[in-house]
Every structure is written in C-alpha cells, then in structure tokens.
Amino acid sequence: MTKPSRRSGPHGVPARPTEDEALLSVPLERPDALKHSDPWRVLRIMGEFVEGFDALADVTHAVTIFGSARTPADDPMYAKAVEVARLLAEQDFAIITGGGPGIMAAGNQGAKEGGALSIGLNIELPFEQGLNPHVDRGVEFRYFFVRKTMFIKYSTAFVVFPGGFGTLDEMFEALTLIQTGKVKHFPVVLFGRDYWSGLTGWIERTVLAQGKVSPHDLDLLFVTDDPHECVRHILSARERKTAEHPEVQL
C-alpha cells in the first residue's frame, strides 16, 4: 500500500503549495518561469497516471462511495454508508473511496466487513488527511484530475452520500460523462432524500423548466434512503450491461 506523505507547517499552515496549486498558479514576479517548469510537470502528471493505472489494473468490478470527510462515526449516515458498502461487497464489488475520514472511512469499513477489496485514492491537500485504517490498497495522488479519472475508470457506479463541494464535483463530473455518452450503464445513486431534495428539486423546477437539461436527464439520478434499494439499482445496471456486452466479464 502506498502511504501518503503530508507536510503541514505550524498551526495548520501548509509548508509548501500543493502540486495542484503550483500547476494552476502563475508566478507574478516571473511568469516566464512557466515556460521551463510546466513542460517538465507534464512528465510528473504522466507518471501519476501510470502509477494509478498500474495500481488499479486488476480492478474491474467496483463501486465508488463519496461523502463528507466531516461525517462523524456516530452520524446515522455513517452507519448507512457502512451497510451499503458491506452489501455491495457481498455482491463481489470492490469498494473505492477517497481514502480519508468520515463517509470515506465508512465505505472502506463496510468493504472489509463484506470481505471485498477496500481501496482508498487519497489526494494531496494543504492540511493533513492520511488514509483511514480500513484501506487495503491505497494510492496517493497530487492532481485532482488524475484522481478523478481513476474514480471513473475503475468504477461501475457511484453512491453519493451527503457531502460538500468535493462530493458535488465528483457527482456532476459523472453526470456530465453519462449525459454526453462517455460512459454507459453507470448508475449515480444519491443517498439521503432529505439532504438531496433541495438540489433535485432545483434541477427539476429551474434547470429543466428553463430547458437547460432534457426530461430524461433527470433519470440519471436515483435517490433513496434504503441500502438494499441502492444495491438493487446498481445490480440492475450491471445486469443490463452484461446483457448488452456478454463478452465483458463482470
């Protein structure tokens, strides 16, 4: 397992910028420096893709669970995430999370309880966030876009628990890829009706009403409070994919 390395300065101030920050910023004092640093940074990005592909090459049958790192272990959603992951694991799905605390730890815990491979794809952040203790196979990423590629490439479904901007980012990334036909038979399950009702209602009342999405786009999201219903929805998508592509062993 690749162990993450995190460097933070006093009082939580990062000792140096993250690689994402360095990539996306322009040094005001020497903007010409990018001519020399950015081409070489491409090699580091390429190496990170290679490392991710190599570490996950044998993962063909997995579900990614997203949700807030701030969810405490005594939150009811934590227990639900453990149950969802365990039920999926019992159906021979590996479980992938971001490898951190909160809902991510719950997903990895459920994977281990169900006897499945528990994967954590960690990301370099300004402040400390190591791998949770339930991860069997951990991979460390510096760049968000490389990590996001791995989530999509090696998953057959997303289960999205209540979370913040990072959770929403991953959810909408998947929806965009599905809507544009880049991935098929890829269920996106929103777990927690009360939490997601405001968002789904806004999409229907405003986004759809103004013609920014099509009516069938609303079917890309499946909302539930029931772990068993969540798993049945994902299994149904797997059966449809198998029927269309019998040569693919899932």
Buried (B, 14 or more C-beta within 10 A) or exposed (E): EBEBEBEBEEEEEBEEEBBBEBBEEEEEEEEEEBEEEEEEBEEEBEEBBEBBEEBBEEBEBBBBBBBBBEBEEEBEBBBBBBBBBBBBBBBEBBBBBBBBBBBBBBBBBBBBBBEBBBBBBBBBBBEEBBBBEBBBBBBBBBBBEBBBBBBBEBBBBBBBBBBEEBBEBBBEBBBEBBBEEEBEBBBBBBBBEEBBEEBBEEBEEEEBEEEEBEEEBEEBBBBBEBBEBBBBBBBEBBEEBBEEEEEEEE
